[in-house]
Amino acid sequence: MTTFTATELDEAFRGFQQTVAEIAISRDWDRFAELFTEDADYVEHALGTMSGREEIRSWIWKTMTAFPGSHMTGYPSLWHVVDAPTGRVICEVDNPMRDPGDGTLITATNITILTYAGNGLWSREEDVYNPMEFGQAAMRWCEKSAELGTLDEDAARWMETFGVMFARRR
């Protein structure tokens, strides 16, 4: 049982979303880590659990500066609900990728469960998603970008290695 009201959780989540929107532009992933308590857990189903702010910081920098994270342009919540008794916010997050050159929108979504700790900080985040969906979206982006002549080196390297698992069978 927590002592946070639905209004407090909603306001904290609004602040979280605003900061994440700013980070999507600045790419300052230290600010993302600073949204969590020193002893926070971050559960990422495909990559494991990061324990503590510094482990979250190291992981987020590595993840978001390499393809496909480096090509995502934002992380807006499509909807959210608050659960005051547990101090949680549950939302669906969109992860659009940058325009490959012709206006095509390629994206994948995940469900995020955030646990609030107070004072604008979160003690836990859990991202629930289908890794195949994300991989297929990244591969579609690579294929479209290659077709348009805009495929960069980082994405090409991913496409030739990890991407082969997600290639469409023709």
N, C-alpha and C positions, 0 to 999 in steps of 0.2 A: 504494500500500500504506500502510495506517495502522497505528498502534500501539495502537489501542483494542480492548479485548476486547468480546465480545458482552455480557458482564455490565455493563461500563462504559457501553456504548451503551444498554442497557436501562434502567439507572439514570438516565442523562442524559435519556432520553425520558420516563421517569416524572416527573422534575422539570419538564420542559417541559410535559407535560400538566397537572400540578398548577398551574403558573403560569397557563397558558391558562384553566383552569377558574376561577381567581380573577379573571382579567381579564374573563371573560364576565359576572361579577357586578359588578365595580367599573367596568368600561368604561374602565380606565386603559391606553390603547393605547401609552403610553410604555413601560410594562413589557414589552409585546410586542417592541418595537424593541430593548430592552436584552437580549433573548435571543440577539441576533446579534452577530457580530464587527463591528468598525468597517468592514471592507471586504466584508461579506457581499453576496451576490446573492440576490434574491428573484424567481423566475420565475413570472409569473402569465400564463397562456397567452392570455387575452382582453385583458389590459391592458399587457403588456410586461414588461420586466425592470427592477426597481429595483436600483440599485447603491449599496451603502453603507448603513450603519445609518440615517443621517439621511434618505435618500430612502425607505427602508422606513418610517421613522417618519411622514413626511409622507403617504405613500400609505395606510398602515393607518388613520390618523386620518380621512382623507377617505373611505375606503371603508367603515369600520365605524360612522361616524356619520351615514351617509345610507342611505335604504332601498335595498335590502333588508338590508344588513349591520346596520343599526341595530335590526332586528327579530329577529336571530338570537340565540338564548339560550344557546348553548354550542357547543363544537367537540370533542366527545369522539371519541377514536379507537375505532373498532369492532373493529379488529384491527391488529397491527403485526408486522413482522419486522425483525430486525437483520441487517446484512451487515457483519461485522467487517472483512473485507479492504478494503472501500471506505469504512468509517466512516459508513455510511448506515443510516437507519431509514426504512422504507417503511410507510405506514399508510393506512387508509381513515378519513376524517374525516366525521362526521355534522354537519350544519348545520341543526338544527331551528329553526323560527321560533316566536315566541311564540304563545300560544293566542289565536286570533282572537275568542274569547268563548264557545265551546261545547265546548271540549276537543279540537277537531280538531288532529291532529298533521300538520304540513306540513314536509317536510324535503328536502334533496338532499345527496348525498355527493360527495366528491372523493378522489382519491389524492394523498397528499403524500409527497415524497421529501425528507428532511432529511439534510444532511451535517454531521457533528459536527466541531468544531474543538478541543474540549477545554475544561476549566474551566467546564462548563455552558453554553457558547456554541456557536452553530451558524453555519457559514460559508455555507450555502446552503439555501434552501427552494424547492421547485418544486411547484406545485399543478396537478394534471392533472384536468380535469373537462369536462363538456359544458355550455357556457354556456346552451344551450337548456333543458336540464333545470333549471338554477337559475332561469332566467327564467320557465319554466312554473310552478315551485313558488311563486315570488314572486307571480305572477299569480293562482294558485289561492288564495293567502293573501288577496290584495286582494279577490277576488270573494267569498270567504267572509266576510271582515270587512265588506264593503259590505252583504252580505245581512243580517248581524247588527247593523248600525248602529255598528260599532266601528272603521271605517276612519278613520285619522288623516290629517292634511293632507299629511305627507311621502309616505306610501304612496299617497294619492289622486293626488298630482302625478306620481309614478312610473307609476301605473296609466294615466293619461291620456296620458303621453308614451312612455316606453320600453316600458311594459307592453303597448301595442297589438300589438307584434311577437309577444307570447306568448299572446294571447287564444285561447281554444279556438274552433275553427270549428264553428259549430252548423248 
